[in-house]
Amino acid sequence: MSKRTAILSVYDKTNVLALAKALVDADVEILSTGGTYKYLLENKIPVISISDYTGSPEILEGRVKSLHPKIHGGILARRDREDDKQDLASLGIAPIDFVIVNLYPFIAQIQKAHAEGNLDSLVEYIDVGGPTMLRAAAKNCRFVVSVCDAQDYSRIITCLTEGDFSLAFRQELAAKAFFTLSDYDAHVAQYFSQGERVIGEDADKFSRYEAIHLEKTMGLRYGENPHQQAALYRPWGNRDVPIWEQLQGKELSYNNLVDTAAAVDLLLEFYSAKQSENSCVIIKHTNPCGAATRIHPLDAFIAARDCDPVSAFGGIVAFTGALDTPLAEEIVKGFVEVIACERVEAEALSVLQKKKNIRLLKVDYLRLKQTKEGVNSEIKKCLDGYLRQSSDNYTAAVLASHLVAGDEGLVNSDLLAEINFAWKLSKHVKSNAIVVTKNNQLIGVGAGQMNRVDSARISITRLQSNGFTVQGAVAASDAFLPFPDTLEVLSAAGVRALVQPGGSIRDEEVINCAKEKGVLMFFTGERHFRH
């Protein structure tokens, strides 16, 4: 075999015929195995069986097909080394110039095997020969082209036609091959370390080994500060249409995305695909400074902005419903960094384009909500390692049965709706968090203080400075009240109801205080610290 040689052995045969024909047209001889060999023959592509080439049959029901010196010697031989050339010549081994392999779909089979209760079957989807050939080709990328991704076939065909495989391109393909193998092996390691907990991990049963494989998809203007570099990475191998896209505006910064994520996460608490009302939230430095629910998006935005107009300046705005012309015209009266919405009307887009620096993001809230519900853990850098925890994705509804202080006769659907509005907001404020709401509008926020009573005082001071009255409002605390003092501050200002998790050793003392002050108090039994 004096001409160039390619190994073509793929589980996923998407677009492989076009590549095989291009190889033949470029006078490249094709070696193949098993199903790929039969597939090429059926489509009249000239191909040689690896078993015929090596003189060794496939054994162990296909477990051993390509593990042979004539294969790996041909892949790993250095073309510029005389001793390598002599070894090949003495053993009758031809150099192999292309290795085109994709792997048994172990990752794709995990969920299916779990659903069928047959996790043992996964072992047969652990590829051995494919990764071995691919690894060898990537290692020898100075001379061999390694291909593991069908999305690269068109570029390979172009290079075959033009006769130019640059070293930079071969190294790019090699990097992708090694990264693909790394991700593949990480999933196998997780399978063996978790046993039957491959899917649906619990917080106390995480895999012993964790590997996160990410691909850089966007460079950012800068990090938290201009002297810091930043980039956006997405999970490796995820080829779904992105959940969000930027329709206009300046390049995004690290802070823009962090704040936008906080805004959208909060908005999802109120989002429903069949909602009859619309919500708007405004975020500043990951904390909500405005939030409201109204029938129309424009009214929701105005109410959210009016919560704290000073803080809303330069904030991140996210809302449900369509971005129409009246809403766009109202938004551009002020200054916002980012707008996140689900739908944009054409005329509204032309209004926003007059403010070219405003970053407009179109977000598929339904897909994002479904994605978040399917993700059950998160990881954060910590000292010399990483912390992992199950995600705080679920906010339980506050019910009338959660009342621990006050007159049951005062609890109605309107009050419960307001209490739940406040409770959802408190989850998205940095702890210690106290929020005050009235008529489905956030009016006071105390965030990130070292003690809860200061958060209460700040929330009251801020709402009063913005022209709101506390009388008849409700409040929410993300964690229990360790003493009655926070309740006393809120009650003195006019708060009529409070929701908190409960669980303090002084709960009875706080409950008695609520009864004395005539404050309705609800215990959820669910804490929402946000650090």
Secondary structure, DSSP 8 states (H G I E B T S, - for coil): --S-EEEEEESS-TTHHHHHHHHHHTT-EEEE-HHHHHHHHHTT---EEHHHHHT---BGGGTBSS-SHHHHHHHH--TT-HHHHHHHHHHT-----EEEEE---HHHHHHHHHHHT-GGGGGGG--SHHHHHHHHHHHTTTT-EEE--GGGHHHHHHHHHHT---HHHHHHHHHHHHHHHHHHHHHHHHHHHHTT-SSS--TT---S-----EEEEEE-S-SSSTTS--EEEEETT--S--SEEEEESS---HHHHHHHHHHHHHHHTT--TT-SSEEEEEEETTEEEEEEEESSHHHHHHHHHHH-HHHHTTEEEEESSEE-HHHHHHHTTS-EEEEEESEE-HHHHHHHTTSTTSEEEEE-HHHHHHHHHH--EEEEEETTEEEEEE---------GGGEEES-GGG--HHHHHHHHHHHHHHTTS-SS-EEEESSSBEEEEE-S-SSHHHHHHHHHHHHHHTT---TT-EEEESS--SSTHHHHHHHHHT--EEEE----TTHHHHHHHHHHHT-EEEE-S------
